[in-house]
Amino acid sequence: MAKIMPGQLAKNKLTILLKGKLAATYPNVVKLRCLATQRSGYSDNYQYMQCSKVPTMHFQKSLPRLPIPEVEKSCERFLKATQPLLSPAQYADTEKIVQSFKQQEAPELNSLLKAKDEANKHTSYISEPWFDMYLKDRVPLPLNYNPLMVFNSDSRPEYHHQLIRGANLIISSLRYWRSLLDGQLEPEVFHMNPKKSDTESYRQWMRLTPQFVATYVSYAFKAYPLDMSQYERLFGTSRIPEAVKDRLVQNPKSKHIIVMRRGNIYAVDVLDSQGNIESSKEILGRLNMVVKLDESKKSAEVPLGILTAANRNEWAEIRKHLISHQVNNDLLTNQIDNALFCVCLDTPEDPVYSENDPIPLLKHFLAGKATNRWFDKSVSLLLGSDGTAAINFEHSWGDGVAVLRYFNEIYKETVSKPFLSTQDLQSLPKIDSSKVRYLSFAIDDKLRAGVTNVQRKHNDNVESLNTSFLRYPHLSKEICKRHRLSPDSIMQLSFQLAFRQAFNKYVGTYESCSTAAFKHGRTETMRPCTNKTKEFCETLLNPNSQNDFKRLRTLIDQCSTYHGQLTKEAAMGQGFDRHLFALRHMAQINDRPLPLLYNSEAYKLINYNIISTSTLGSEALLLGAFGPVVRDGLGVGYSMKSDMCGAFVTSYKDGCNGREFTNSLEKAFDRICKIIAESK
């Protein structure tokens, strides 16, 4: 998941111009509904979460295109990023390799890339190869790709009942989706100065601004519209396993969701024949019917959901056999693949949240036993028996920007304006049984054996996962702000110090940064292991200088400044990772020999991300997690809040010791806090 840091976008806002016209029309009924709610003083009605004055996609066609960096700059940045990982001899060899690449292969490959980009002005140069990267990878989705975000709790018991919270989240999700489909969802805009731009006056100006220049007019308000092309795949989307490369299918007009409980799968209608959201009590009643039906059955003897946790080629082969039976084909393609999203109801036998020990629930939600999951759906809402709620999402279709917006919006609504409470369980309407359908698949011995085999492999993989959690109360956003420090820079510096203390080396480190300020931008990599962070760590660990707090504080400031520079460059599409990735892709699709650079020790080291990090800052978020991206790596989900900071770390038992890293991280926080305090 990527964070949004437009930084100095204003300085670059006129460097890339986009021509074209955008014609967006919406049904009159939508306009009338929204006008009615605005006149009556309400911000929405039951069918819509928002009724935006500015159409959702108002800025989309005027967004600037993602720039292709200069080869010279990308080579320069690559060398700087790899230097702290290499010995002097290795770095000298790398300089020669990069120089050769820059002079020989790179110019032609960059020309091919620019020509392809020029021929595809509707998108970005990274979009297609990045989709392919996800869809061609054959590893299982859980732990390798699907991230987890856990909602903060609702402290009011009447709203924390599993079915009540589930129904409220479903209703808010549908209201969000309908707002998006009908162009009523507020456009995603990063406001540099919200007091001046996040206003009715700004919205009125934007509404009157022609869409083909709207983005650039918005820049004058220091408000930066973000790409929303990923949002349309949020619901109704499934990843279909196929040999070599998966594909995405979508039915945005679907009117049902799937609900899973104890491995059994149910299709539940949530929209009526006109596409309107069913009443809140009707949805609650149908969810309640799922539970009643399920309690009359056994747990699924052959839980098909586990197949979505398989190696993609293995799942593709089993799916072929599964859909060879016509009944299975209809159920799988029409009911599961076409469902808007998935809701997973766990039972009291499954882990629940404990503030003292959140690890069992996080591990269960992240991957768990997987018999009650369908990891191929774009979004799955997970509900613990205690009402703890989370989202587990398939990653190929989009990044954290789209999912986090949805996550924040539905959380905000369910805690501020929930439609249901436990009192509503006492007066449920009579439910039409055709609206809740148990999916009964035809199971044969081959399918049974396939499920058993996948379940064994998945269980072994989850069993090999170590998890550790650190909550640190002595470092926070407020403290960083008071001492004029970047919270993200301090967190990333702490990770470098922790790893160096624990394992006596520096390794490839990945921090994702959104490039959503550009049309079809995805992410760019920010490389937090730098010569400056290395200098700080070595100075601090040197007995002769570890108490020189003034010098150490100066080094922290230098790290923070450089970290900010790298983040701004990444957000502006001026990193090097995606550019070099695209140049390699050009060589592959144009039958050019692979340049030596891509087989170099430096390229392998920088792309073998031992430390993979993602910031998870949100008022709606309790905890978040993802698996390591390499077998001997660490997956570090972190956040810094107003009163504390923390990290959830995943690792494999046969790889890097995550618990040792977490213990070292606490010491790193202690040392950095001491420097900050002593250097005042």
N, C-alpha and C positions, 0 to 999 in steps of 0.2 A: 504494500500500500504506500502511495506516494503523498508527500506533503506539497502544498501549494506555496511557492515562494516567488512571486513575480518580480520582487526586488525592484531593479531599476528599469522596468519595462517602459516607463515613460520616456527614457532616453533613446529607446529603440523603436518607439511606436510608429514612426513614419518611414522606417527603413524598408518595410515590405508592404506594398499596397495590393489590395485585392479588388478586382473589378467584377461587376455582376449585379444582378437584380434578384431580389428574393420576393416571391409571391406566396404569401401564407394566408390561407382562408380557413375559417372555422365555421361550423354550422351555426345558423342563427339561433338555434335553441340554446347553444352554449352561451352566447352573448347575453341572451335574455335572462338565463339563470343567474349569471354572474352580476348583471346589472341589478337584478332584483335583490340579491344578497348585499350588494354594495349600498343600495338605497335604504335597506332596512337596518344598516349599521353593522351587519355581520361580515366577517372576512371570508366566509365560505358557506356552503350548504352541505348537506349530507353526501352528495355525489362528488364534491370536489374538496380537496384539502385547501387549495388556493385558487383564487380568481385574479390572476395577475393582470395589471394594467398593461404590462409589456409582454407580448407573446413569448412563449418559451424559447422558440428558435429565432427570435428577432435578430440576434447578433451572428447567427451561425455562418452565413455566407460572406459576411464582411470580416471574419476573423483572418488575421495574417497567417500565411503559410509557414510551416516549420522550416527554418533556414538550414541549409546544408553548410556546415562549418568549412573553413578553409583547411586544405590538407596540411599546410604548414602548422596551423594552430593545433590541429588534432594530434599531430606528431609530437609537438612541443608538450602538450598536456599529458600525452601518454608517457613520455619520458619522465616528467616530474612525478607522475603518480606511481610509476614502477620503481623509481630510485630507492625509496626507503625499504623495499622488499629485496633488493639485490645487493650482492657483494660488489666492491669496486670493479673487479674483473668482469663480473656479469654485466654490470652497467655499461662498461666500456664496449663490450660486445653488442649490447642492445643499441647503443648509439650508432654503431656501424650498420646494424640491420635496419634501423629506422631511417637512416640517411639513404640507404639503398632503396628502400620502399618508397620514400618520398620522391626520389628522382626517377625511378624506373616504373614500377607498377601502378602506384597511386594516381598519377595524372590521368592515365587512360581509364582506370576504374571510376575515378571521380567524374570524368566526362560522361561515361555511361550512366552513372547515377543521376547526374544533372539532366541528361536527356530523358531518362525515364520519369524523373520528377516533373519535367516540363510537359510531358505527355499525359500526366495524371494530376492536373491541377485541382481536382475535386478532393484530393486527400493529401497525406504527408508521405515523405519518402520512407518513413520507418513503419508505416501502418501495416502493409502487406507482409513484409518479412517478419515483423514482430508477431502477427497473428500466426504465421506459419511456424515460428519457433515454439509457440505454445502447443499448437494443434498437432505438430509432428512428433513431439516428445512422447515416448511410449511408457514412461513411468506412471505409477498409480497417482491419482489426484490427491487423496488425503496424505498429509505430511509434506508432499512435494510441491503442491500448488495451492490447494484450497485454504485460505486464511480463515481465522475465527475472530469475531468481535462479540463480546458479551455486554449486554445492556446493563446499565445501572439498575438497581432494584427500585421498585416502587414501595416505599415504606408503609403504605396504607394497606392493611390486610385485605380489605374488600376489593382491591384491584390486583392482588398478587396471586389469587387462585389461578391454577394452571389454565383452565378453560376461559376464564375471564380475561386474563392477560393475553392468551392466544387469540381470542376473538377480537379484542381491541387492536392488537397488532395487525391482524388480518384486515380489519375494516380500514385502519389508517393506511395500510399498504395499498389497498384498492383505491382509496381516495387520492393517494399520491399518484398512482398509476393513471387514473382517469384524468387527473389534472394535467399530467404529462402528455397523454395522448391527445387531449383536446386543446393543447397549447395554453393552458391556464396556470401551469407551474411557473413560478418566478424563474427567470433566466439565472444561471449560475454566474455571479459576478464577484470578483475580488475587490473589495473596497479598501483603498489605502487610507481613506479618511471617512469612515462611516457616517460621522455627524454631518458631513457636507454632501455625501453622495447617496447614502442609503436612506433616501428621503422621497416623499411624494413628488417634490419638485423635479428631482432627477428622473423619476419614472415618467412624469408627464412629458418632459423634454424627449426622453428616449422613445416614447410612444409616437411622438410627432416626427421623429427623425426617420428619413428613408432608410430602409434596412440595409441597402448596399454600402452605406457609410456609417451605420449606427455604432460599430465598434470604435471607430476613430473619434466620433463625437463623444462617446463615453470616456475615452482617454482624457479628454479635457477636464472631466470631473475627477480624475485620478481613480477611476473605476474601470477595472479590467475584466471584460467578459471572458468566460472560459468555454472551451469546447464542450458541447453536450451530445456529440454523436453517439457516445457509448450508452447514454441513458435509454435509448429505445430498445436496447437488448436486456434491460433490467429484468423484465418479466416475460413469460411465455417462451423462454429460450432453453434449449437443451444442447449439450455437447454429445454428439453421436459417435461412438467408437467405430473406427474403420482401420483397416490395415494401412500402415505407413502414415496416414494423416487423418485425424478426426475432422468432423464438420459440425457447424452450428446450424440448428434449425430453430425456427421461431413461428409461433402463431399468436400475434398480439391481440387477436380478436377472441381468444379463448375465454370461456366463461366459468371455468372451474379451476380448482387447485387440487393437489393430492395431499392427503393426510396419512402419515404413517404412525403406526403404534404396534409395538412388539413384532415388528417385521411385516405385519399385514399392511396392505395398501388400499386406500379408499379414494375415490374421486368424489369431490364435494363441489356442487355448484354454488357459486358465490355472486354471480351476476345473472340478471333475468334475461329474457329473450331479446330485449332491446339494449342490453349492455349496461343496464343500471345496477348499482350495488343493492343487493338484497338488504332488508331491514336488519338492524343490529341484532335483534332478538332471534330472527330467523337464522342468521349465521351462527349465533351462539347455540341455538337449538340443533343445528346440523352438526356442529362440533361435538355437542353432547351426545348426539346419536352415534357418532363414530365410536365414542368411548363405550356406550352401551352395547353396540354391535360387537365391538372387539372383546368385551368382557364375556360374551357368549361363545367366543371362539378360543382356540389354543393359539399360543405364539406360533408364528410362521415356522413350519418345519423346514421349509426351503426358502429362506429370506433372500429374495432376489436383489434387494438393495445392496447386498455385499458385493455384487458383481461390479458395481460402479467404483469399487476400491481396488479393482484388479489392474494389472498391467494392461495397457490400452489394446495391444494386439490380442491378448488373451480374451479380454472382454469382447472385442470385435468378433472373434471366432465363436464365442458362446452366444452372442446376440444373434448371429446368423442362424444358429440352430434354434434359438428361442423363437424367433419370428417365422420360422418355417411352418409353425402351427398357426393357422389363421386366427384362432381366438387370441393367442398370445400377441400376434402382430397387431390386431385391433386394439388390444388393451395397452400395449406398449406405446404405439405411435399416436393413437388418438387420445388416450387418457393421461399417460405419464409424460411423453415427449411434449405434448401440446399444453400441458397444465401451466397456469400462470406462474406458480411457484410451489414449493414443497413446504409442508408443515410437519415437523417431527415431534410427536408427543412421547416423552419418556415416562417411565413408570417408577414407583417408589424403590424398585430394585436397583435402579440406576443411581449414579452419584448425584448429590445435590451440593449447592454452594455452601462453603464454610469460610468465613472471613479469616479464621486462623489457619486454614489449610485449603486454599482454592485449587490446588494442583489436581486432585482427582477429577473434579468437574471439568476443568479446562482440558485435561487430557482426553476425557470422554467426549466433550463437545468438539474438540479438534479432529479426532479420528475415531476414538472409542472402538467398540466392537463392530460398528458399521452395519449391523443387521437392520437397524432402523433409520437408515440414511439413504438418500439418493444424490450422490455427490455430483452427478452430471447436470443437475438443474442449476440455472444461473444463480438463484438465491434459495436458500433453505432457512426457514425460521425454526429454531430449536427451542423446545419448551421443556424444562425440567419439571418433575412432579411438584416441586416447591414453588413453581412460577418463575424461576430464573430463566431468562430468555437470551437468545444469542442468534447471530447470523453466521452461517458458513456458506461461502460463495465460490463458485467455479470462476477461475481467474482469466481464462483466455479471452472472453468477450469484453472485459474492461478492467479498469484499475480502481484504486481506492477512492478517487475523487467522486465518482458516481455513486458507489456503494455507501460511502460515508455520508453524503448528502441525504440519501434515502434513510439511512440509519438514524441520523440526527433528527430528521423531520418526523418520523413515526414515533420515536421516543418522546419527543417534545409534546406531540399531540396526546399520546396515551397517558402521560402523567399530568397534563394540564387540562385536557378536555376528553376524558375517556367516555365512550358511549355506553359502557356496561359496568356493572358492579355485581358482587355476589348476590345481591337482592334479586337480580334478574334471573338467577337460576331457579327461583321459586315460581316463576310465571312464564314458562317457555311455551311457545305455540306448538300446535300439532304439526309434525314434520312430514312432508311428502317423501316417502321412502325412495322415490326415484331420484331425489336430489342428492342422496348419499349412496354411492355404489361401491360395494366390496369388489375388488379386482381379483378374480379367481383364475389364476393361470394354470395351464395344463403342464404338469411336471412329469418328466420321464427320468429314467436312470442316468442318462448322459448329463442332463441339466443338474440333477441332484449331485452328481459327482463333481461337476464344475463348480458349483456353489461351495461344496465342502472343501475343495482344493483352494479356492480363492480365500475362504474364511481362515483356513489354517495359515496361509502366507500373510494375510493382513494381521492376524492376531500376533504372529511372530514379530512382524515389523513394529507394531504398536508396543509390544512388550519390550522391544529393544530401545524404546525412546525414554530418555531421561528428561525430567522437567524440574526446573527450580525457579523460585520466585523471590524477589527482593523488593521490599517496601522500605524506602529510606526517607525518614521524616525531616532530616536536617538540611536538605537541599531542595529548593523549590523555585518556581517562576518568580515569586516575589523577591527571594534572596538574589537571584540572578539580576533581576531588574534593578534592585537597590545597588548592586555593585557593577552595573553597566556591562553585563556579560550576556552573551547569547545562550539561552537555555540549551538549544540543540547542540551547539558547539561544545558546551561543557559535558553533555551526555556522551557525545562521540569521543571526546578526549578521554573521558573516564573509561570507555571501552578499550581504547588503545593502551592506557596505563594498566588496566586490569589484565589484559592478555599478556602484556610484557612481563608483569609481575608473576603471573601464574605459569607461563610457558616459555619465557625468555626469548621471544622472537616477535616479529611483526608479520602480518599476513594480509592477504587480499580482503578488503572490507567493502561492503556494498551498502549504500544508502540511496533509496529511491527518491527521486524528485520529479514532480509532475511537470509535463510540458503542455498542460491543458490550455495555456494562453494562446496556443496555436491550433489551427484547424487539424483535427485528427491527430493531435499530439498524444503521445502515450506517456512514457517516462524517460528520464535520463538518469544515469548513475552519477552520484556524487561520491568521490573517493576520500573517505575521512582519514585514512592513514597517509600522512604527508611527512615531508622532511621536518616541518615545524612541530608536528605532534611527536615525532621521534626525538627531536632535540629536547623537548620538554620532558619526556619520559626518562631519557638518559641523564639529564641534569638532575632530576628529582631522585633518581635511584643511585646517583653518585654520592657516596658518603661525604665528599668534600664540599658539595654544593646543595645538599638536600635541605639545609636550613637557611639558605639564602632566599628568603621569602620575597624580597623585592624583585630579584631577578626572575624567580619562578612566576611571579604575577605578571611580569612583563612578557614572559614566554606564553602564558595563558592568553593574554591580550592579543599577541601575534597569531596564535592558533585560531582565536575567535575571528579575527579580521580575515584571515585567509580562508577559513571555513565559510564565512559569509560570501566571500568572493566566488568560491567554487560553487556554492549553492545558487547564486545569482546567474552565473554562467550556465549551469545546468538547466535552470528554469527558462532561460532564454534560448535553449537549444544549442548552447555552445560548450557542451561537454565533448568527450572524445569517444565514449563507449559505443553509442548508437551509430556514430559516423563510421567507425572502423567495422562495426558489425555489418552495416549496409554495404561497405566496400567489399567485404568478404563475400557477401551475398551476390554482389555483381559479378565477382570472379566465378562463382559457382554456376549462376544461371547463364553466363555467357561463355562457358567452357574455357575459361582462362586458367592457367596454372595458379595454384594457391600460393600467394607470396610467402616468402620465408618468415616474415613477421608473425604470421599466425601459428607457426610451429615453434616460435622462439620461447625460451624459458620465461622471459618477461611477460609475454602475452598469456601464457598458461597460468602464471602465478597471479596476475591481476584479475583473471577471470575465474580463478578457483576461489570462490568467496567463502573462506573459512568463517568470517563474521558477516552474517547477513542481518541487516537491521531495518526496522520500520518503526517510525514514530506513530503513536496511537493517541494523539491528543484530541479529546472531545469530552464535553460535559455529559454526553449520553453514555460514554464508554466506561465500563467497570474494568475490564481486562481484555487483552487481545493476545493472539498467539498464532504462530505458523511454524512449520518444521524447518530444520536446517536444509540448505540447498545442496550441500555435499555431505557425504557420509561422515566425514570427520570434522564437520563444521558446527556452527552454533546459529540458531535462529533466535534473534534478540528483538522481542517486541517491547518497546519502552515508551514511557510518557513522563512528562514533567508537569505537575499541576501546581495550583496556587499554594498548596501547603505541603507537598511532598513530591518525590520522584520515585520511579520504580521500573523494574524490568522483569519480564517473564522469559526465561531462557530454555530452549529445547536443544537437545543433543542426543546422539546415539551412544549406547553403552560401549560399543567397540570403536568409538571415535574420540573426539575432543571431550574432555571432562567438564560438562556444563556446570556442575555443582562447584567445582574448584574455581571456575571462572566467576561464578556468582559471589563466592566468598571473597575472591580477590577484588571484585567490583565494589563491594562494601568498603574495603580498605582504600580503594582508589577514591571513592567519594569522601572518606574521612580525610585523606591527605589533601585533596583539592579544597575541601571546606576549611581546613586549617590554613592553607596558603591564603585563601580569600580573607579569612579573619585576621591573620597576622600581618597582612600587607596593607591594611587600611591606613 
